[in-house]
Amino acid sequence: MYSTKELIDIAMGIEETGFYFYSTFKSKFKDESFQQMFQFLADEELRHKDIFSNMLKGLNDTQGVYTEEYYSYLKAIGTTRVFSNSNDVDTIAQTLNQPLDIIKIAMDSERDSIVWYSELKEIYRNDTKSKDILERLINEERKHVLILLDLKEKLSM
């Protein structure tokens, strides 16, 4: 059996890696407005990590114990995302030089986050406050996808 704390730890890792990704790749853009947008997205990832950190503080030890099978499923979607850690970002950084490719990877990563947080929201279905927080985070991740789509369209012109 595994705890909600372990699942929130994975979410925090997603956000840390997202921050590292956006911070690493913002310099690949020549356009200053694109660099600023990637800095904004990096800052958003740190803010999300803080939200999860605060959620951890409110957990009690008995909250959310799940079967090994369900935890394995969650861990699978949490660890098979675009980036599992900053080493993955460093590895891909060597191969990505085109802004459109960077944006595509960023969009995939944001979509992975939406899937993960949707599962966490299901876990918290009986906790209105946490469920609302997760819904807000999901909506913010959706906005990130739209921001990235807008950047992609501007680059394609």
Sequence and secondary structure as in RCSB ss.txt:
>XXXX:A:sequence
MYSTKELIDIAMGIEETGFYFYSTFKSKFKDESFQQMFQFLADEELRHKDIFSNMLKGLNDTQGVYTEEYYSYLK
AIGTTRVFSNSNDVDTIAQTLNQPLDIIKIAMDSERDSIVWYSELKEIYRNDTKSKDILERLINEERKHVLILLD
LKEKLSM
>XXXX:A:secstr
 EEHHHHHHHHHHHHHHHHHHHHHHGGG SSHHHHHHHHHHHHHHHHHHHHHHHHHHT  TTS EE HHHHHHHH
HHHHSSS SSHHHHHHHHTT  SHHHHHHHHHHHHHHHHHHHHHHHHHTTT HHHHHHHHHHHHHHHHHHHHHHH
HHHHHH 
